Amino acid sequence: IREDRFRCPPDDAKPVAAAGQLIDFQWKLGIAMSADSCKSLKSPCVTVALKVTDGLGNVTCKSFEMTISQFQNFHSQFKEMASVL
């Protein structure tokens, strides 16, 4: 996917702990026109953009695409992690 679709402005994030922290989570549903992970074109896919900070306050933006079933699995894993925290 094109990484320039999601721009993360510089942030004044301060380290809270040694572990990283999720700052922002965005997703959007779209139609895959060309992607390595979506085998059939013109199939629905989910684009996810994450903004995270490490323990030192460095902000990193990552974006990736998933099929609908991959996103549902991803969502289930996040729910499971949230229940443990």
C-alpha positions as CSV (number, residue, x, y, z in Angstrom):
1,I,0.0,0.0,0.0
2,R,1.1,3.6,-0.4
3,E,2.4,4.8,3.0
4,D,1.7,8.4,2.1
5,R,-2.0,8.0,2.4
6,F,-1.8,8.5,6.1
7,R,0.3,11.3,7.4
8,C,1.1,11.5,11.1
9,P,2.0,15.0,12.2
10,P,4.9,15.4,14.7
11,D,3.6,14.9,18.3
12,D,4.7,16.1,21.7
13,A,4.3,12.6,23.1
14,K,6.1,12.1,26.4
15,P,7.2,8.7,27.6
16,V,4.8,7.2,30.2
17,A,6.6,3.9,30.7
18,A,9.3,1.8,29.1
19,A,6.6,0.0,27.0
20,G,5.2,1.4,23.8
21,Q,1.8,3.0,23.6
22,L,-0.9,3.0,20.9
23,I,-1.7,6.7,20.2
24,D,-4.1,6.4,17.3
25,F,-5.9,3.6,15.4
26,Q,-7.7,4.3,12.1
27,W,-9.3,1.9,9.7
28,K,-11.3,2.2,6.5
29,L,-13.0,-0.2,4.2
30,G,-12.2,-0.1,0.6
31,I,-11.9,-2.1,-2.6
32,A,-8.5,-3.6,-3.5
33,M,-7.4,-2.5,-6.9
34,S,-3.9,-3.9,-6.5
35,A,-2.3,-5.5,-3.4
36,D,0.0,-8.4,-2.6
37,S,-2.3,-9.6,0.2
38,C,-5.6,-9.5,-1.6
39,K,-5.5,-12.3,-4.3
40,S,-8.6,-11.2,-6.1
41,L,-8.8,-7.6,-7.3
42,K,-11.9,-5.6,-6.7
43,S,-12.4,-7.5,-3.4
44,P,-13.2,-5.7,-0.1
45,C,-10.2,-4.9,2.1
46,V,-9.5,-3.0,5.2
47,T,-6.7,-0.4,5.5
48,V,-5.3,0.1,9.0
49,A,-3.2,3.0,10.1
50,L,-1.5,2.8,13.5
51,K,0.3,5.6,15.3
52,V,2.5,4.3,18.2
53,T,5.1,5.8,20.5
54,D,8.0,3.9,22.1
55,G,9.2,4.4,25.7
56,L,11.3,7.3,24.6
57,G,8.5,9.2,23.0
58,N,9.4,8.5,19.4
59,V,6.3,8.4,17.2
60,T,6.0,5.9,14.4
61,C,3.2,5.5,11.8
62,K,2.5,2.2,10.2
63,S,-0.2,1.3,7.7
64,F,-1.2,-2.0,6.1
65,E,-4.0,-3.7,4.3
66,M,-5.9,-6.8,5.2
67,T,-8.7,-8.9,3.8
68,I,-12.0,-8.8,5.7
69,S,-11.3,-12.2,7.4
70,Q,-7.8,-11.1,8.4
71,F,-9.3,-7.9,9.9
72,Q,-11.9,-9.9,11.9
73,N,-9.1,-12.1,13.3
74,F,-7.1,-8.9,14.1
75,H,-10.1,-7.5,15.9
76,S,-10.6,-10.6,17.9
77,Q,-7.0,-10.6,19.0
78,F,-7.3,-6.9,20.1
79,K,-10.4,-7.7,22.1
80,E,-8.6,-10.6,23.8
81,M,-5.6,-8.4,24.7
82,A,-7.9,-5.7,26.1
83,S,-9.6,-8.2,28.3
84,V,-6.2,-9.2,29.8
85,L,-5.1,-5.6,30.4
